[in-house]
Amino acid sequence: MADNTNRFSDRVDNYIKYRPGYPADVLLYLEQAMGLDASWTVADIGSGTGISTEMFLGNSNKVYAVEPNKEMRDAADRLLAHHAGYISIDGTAEHTTLPIQSSDLVIAAQAFHWFDKPAFKKECTRIARDGAYCLLLWNERKVKSPFEMAYEDLLLNYATDYTTVDHRNIKPEDLALFFAPNKMTRKVFHNEQWFDYEGVKGRLLSSSYAPNAGHINYEPMLEHLKGIFALHQQSGKVSFSYDCNLFFARI
């Protein structure tokens, strides 16, 4: 994770404004599937600006928000410090600095693909209480509608390392190996965002692989974005649809 720690330092504002949250049904499902309740302590690893952390704080959980990027961690502190259960931690997936057997649920939301997975698994084992779960979740952008297909084409043409850091590179066998010897459970929820052009632009620039101002691809990319937005917008907006993927097992 250390090699990628600073990828989002200059994207924090767009990340806060334009990245999707998680469907409300996720918490209800976790209550039913694993017995999650307000007494559980959650370790949110790679917590970023606190999108997933806030979901569990809203459930009255105590949450260790472990994030190595200072700018993202500072943003989460500004947004979430008023929650009694919020504990901000400068740490990584491989070295969280959390106490031994301190967590009932270890989660990685939208961050697992950045981790050294064997080292993270070892750290999960160290910080997990008896019977604890590990939960991986992320929003995977669909490529089905005409706009979504045009947006995907834009990324393939203008983004820097999109194909190497995409969540789709994580295969089912990789996840099964991570959770082994326990059997993994998967659940998928629908998620969606609607944006005007400024929102689409912000959503694009929140991604670590999107060129920033000054890059040779930046201006051509935005011109292309304006074109596909104009072509596909309905009443001034377009939609991003997602599969919100959950994978979990006991640690």
C-alpha positions in Angstrom: 0.0 0.0 0.0 2.9 2.4 0.7 3.7 2.8 -3.0 0.2 4.2 -3.6 -0.3 6.2 -0.4 -0.1 9.6 -2.1 -2.2 8.9 -5.2 -5.2 10.8 -3.9 -3.6 13.7 -2.1 -4.7 16.2 -4.7 -8.1 14.7 -5.3 -9.6 14.9 -1.8 -12.3 17.6 -2.5 -13.6 15.7 -5.6 -13.5 12.4 -3.7 -15.7 13.8 -1.0 -18.2 15.4 -3.3 -18.5 12.9 -6.1 -17.6 9.3 -5.0 -20.6 7.1 -4.3 -21.5 5.9 -0.9 -23.1 2.5 -0.1 -26.7 1.5 -0.2 -28.6 1.7 3.1 -29.5 -2.0 2.7 -25.9 -3.0 3.3 -26.1 -2.5 7.0 -29.4 -4.3 7.3 -27.9 -7.2 5.4 -24.9 -7.4 7.6 -27.1 -7.4 10.7 -28.9 -10.4 9.3 -25.9 -12.2 7.7 -23.3 -11.9 10.5 -25.1 -10.4 13.5 -23.6 -6.9 13.3 -24.9 -4.7 16.0 -23.9 -1.4 17.7 -21.6 -3.2 20.2 -19.2 -4.3 17.5 -15.8 -2.5 17.0 -15.0 -2.0 13.4 -11.6 -1.5 11.9 -12.0 0.4 8.5 -8.7 -0.2 6.7 -7.8 2.3 4.0 -10.7 4.5 5.2 -9.9 7.4 3.0 -12.2 10.4 3.5 -14.5 8.3 5.7 -17.3 7.3 3.3 -17.5 3.7 4.7 -16.5 4.8 8.2 -19.5 7.1 8.4 -21.9 4.3 7.5 -20.8 2.3 10.6 -20.6 5.4 12.8 -24.3 5.9 11.8 -24.9 2.4 13.2 -23.4 3.6 16.6 -20.3 1.4 16.1 -16.9 2.3 17.4 -14.7 2.7 14.3 -11.0 2.7 13.9 -10.4 4.6 10.7 -7.0 3.5 9.5 -5.7 5.7 6.6 -2.0 6.4 5.6 -2.8 9.4 3.4 -2.6 12.6 5.5 -4.8 14.7 3.2 -7.6 12.1 3.1 -7.3 11.4 6.9 -7.4 15.1 7.7 -10.6 15.4 5.6 -12.2 12.5 7.4 -11.2 14.1 10.7 -13.0 17.3 9.7 -16.1 15.5 8.7 -16.4 12.8 11.3 -14.7 14.0 14.5 -18.0 14.9 16.1 -18.9 11.2 16.3 -18.1 9.7 19.7 -17.1 6.4 18.2 -14.6 7.8 15.6 -10.9 7.0 16.1 -8.5 8.3 13.5 -5.4 6.2 12.9 -2.3 6.9 10.8 -1.6 3.4 9.6 -1.6 1.0 6.7 -3.3 -2.2 5.8 -0.1 -4.1 6.5 0.7 -2.3 9.7 -2.5 -0.8 11.2 -0.9 -0.1 14.7 -4.2 -1.4 16.2 -4.0 -3.5 19.4 -4.1 -7.3 19.2 -7.7 -8.6 19.2 -9.3 -5.2 19.0 -11.9 -5.6 16.3 -15.1 -7.6 15.7 -15.2 -6.6 12.0 -12.3 -5.7 9.7 -13.4 -4.0 6.5 -11.7 -2.6 3.4 -14.0 -0.5 1.3 -12.9 0.6 -2.2 -9.3 0.0 -1.0 -8.4 -3.7 -1.1 -6.8 -3.6 -4.6 -4.1 -1.3 -3.2 -3.0 -3.7 -0.4 -0.3 -6.3 -0.1 -2.8 -9.0 0.4 -0.8 -11.6 2.3 0.4 -9.0 4.7 -3.1 -7.6 5.1 -4.5 -11.0 5.8 -1.8 -11.5 8.5 -2.7 -8.2 10.0 -6.4 -9.1 10.0 -5.6 -12.2 12.0 -3.6 -10.2 14.5 -6.3 -7.5 15.2 -9.4 -9.8 15.0 -11.2 -11.0 18.1 -12.4 -14.5 18.3 -15.2 -15.0 15.7 -14.5 -11.8 13.9 -15.3 -11.2 10.3 -13.4 -9.6 7.4 -15.6 -7.7 4.9 -14.4 -6.4 1.5 -16.8 -4.0 -0.3 -16.5 -1.8 -3.3 -18.7 -0.1 -5.9 -17.9 -1.5 -9.4 -19.0 0.8 -12.1 -21.1 -0.9 -14.7 -20.5 -0.6 -18.5 -23.9 -1.2 -19.9 -25.7 2.0 -21.0 -24.5 4.1 -24.0 -23.1 6.7 -21.7 -21.3 4.2 -19.5 -19.7 2.6 -22.6 -18.6 6.0 -23.9 -17.2 6.8 -20.5 -15.3 3.5 -20.4 -13.8 4.3 -23.8 -12.7 7.7 -22.6 -10.8 6.1 -19.7 -9.1 3.6 -22.0 -8.0 6.4 -24.3 -6.9 9.1 -21.8 -6.4 7.7 -18.3 -2.9 6.9 -17.2 -2.9 3.4 -15.5 -6.6 2.6 -15.5 -6.3 -0.9 -16.7 -3.7 -1.9 -14.0 -5.6 -0.6 -11.0 -9.2 -1.4 -11.9 -11.2 -3.5 -9.4 -12.1 -5.8 -12.2 -8.5 -7.2 -12.0 -9.5 -8.9 -8.7 -10.6 -12.3 -9.7 -12.9 -14.7 -7.7 -10.1 -17.1 -7.2 -8.0 -14.3 -5.6 -10.7 -13.6 -3.1 -11.3 -17.2 -2.3 -7.5 -17.5 -1.7 -7.6 -14.5 0.6 -10.4 -15.8 2.7 -9.2 -19.4 2.8 -9.6 -21.7 4.6 -13.0 -20.2 5.4 -15.8 -20.1 2.8 -16.5 -16.6 1.3 -20.0 -15.2 1.0 -20.8 -12.7 -1.8 -23.7 -10.3 -2.0 -24.4 -7.6 -4.6 -26.5 -4.5 -4.3 -27.5 -2.0 -6.9 -26.1 1.5 -6.5 -26.5 4.6 -8.7 -25.5 8.3 -9.1 -27.0 11.0 -11.3 -24.8 13.9 -12.3 -24.8 17.2 -14.2 -21.7 18.0 -16.2 -19.8 19.4 -13.2 -20.6 16.3 -11.3 -19.4 14.0 -14.1 -16.2 16.0 -14.3 -15.6 15.8 -10.6 -16.4 12.1 -10.5 -13.8 11.6 -13.3 -11.1 13.8 -11.6 -11.6 12.0 -8.2 -10.0 8.9 -9.8 -6.3 8.4 -9.3 -5.8 7.4 -12.9 -7.4 10.5 -14.4 -4.9 13.0 -15.7 -4.7 16.3 -13.7 -4.3 19.8 -15.1 -0.9 20.1 -16.8 -0.9 16.6 -18.2 -0.9 16.3 -22.0 -4.2 14.3 -21.9 -6.1 16.6 -19.5 -7.7 19.1 -21.9 -8.4 16.6 -24.6 -10.0 14.3 -22.0 -12.3 17.0 -20.8 -13.3 18.0 -24.3 -14.2 14.4 -25.0 -16.1 14.3 -21.7 -18.2 17.3 -22.7 -19.0 15.7 -26.0 -20.2 12.4 -24.5 -22.2 14.2 -21.8 -23.9 16.4 -24.4 -24.8 13.3 -26.5 -26.1 11.2 -23.6 -27.6 13.6 -21.1 -31.3 13.4 -20.2 -32.7 16.6 -18.8 -29.1 17.8 -18.1 -27.9 14.7 -16.3 -26.4 11.3 -16.8 -26.2 8.3 -14.5 -23.5 6.0 -13.3 -24.8 2.6 -12.1 -22.7 0.3 -9.9 -22.6 -3.2 -8.5 -21.9 -2.7 -4.8 -20.0 -5.9 -4.1 -19.7 -7.4 -0.7 -17.3 -10.3 0.1 -16.9 -11.6 3.7 -16.0 -14.6 5.8 -14.8 -15.2 9.4 -11.2 -14.5 10.1 
